[in-house]
Amino acid sequence: MTEFIIAFMSVLAEMDGTWQIGLAAMGSGIGIGLLGMKAAEATGRNPGAAADILKISIILAALIEGIVFFSIFLGR
């Protein structure tokens, strides 16, 4: 198993920046989707905390999207 991980990491290290940007964008999309799902679930469980959940969700979505911007600048 460790040989596979080492081989996978070496393949990731030799990739173009475009692949890394695509993987970061895909990961961010999944992350924002999970964030929205869990925020809606939390609001459904506790409607009184909807404003606080919304604030936290907006901050976290901005941080998640920032990962893509870092990958764009560093991947080129």
C-alpha positions, -999 to +999 in steps of 0.1 A: +000+000+000+028+024+008+044+018-026+011+028-042+010+060-022+045+069-031+039+062-068+007+083-067+024+112-050+052+112-076+027+112-104+009+142-088+043+160-084+050+156-121+016+168-134+010+201-152-005+230-134-038+225-154-044+191-138-038+205-104-062+234-110-088+210-122-084+188-092-086+218-069-117+231-086-133+197-084-125+194-047-138+228-040-170+220-058-175+189-037-166+209-006-191+237-013-218+211-021-212+193+013-212+227+031-246+236+016-260+202+024-249+203+060-260+240+064-295+231+052-296+201+075-284+223+105-310+249+097-337+223+095-327+209+129-324+243+146-343+271+127-335+297+154-298+295+145-303+301+108-286+335+108-255+322+125-254+291+102-256+314+072-228+336+084-205+307+090-215+291+057-206+322+037-172+325+054-164+289+048-175+290+012-152+320+006-123+301+021-131+270+000-132+290-031-099+306-022-082+272-026-090+274-063-075+309-066-043+297-049-041+267-073-046+290-103-018+313-093+006+286-082-003+261-109+008+283-138 
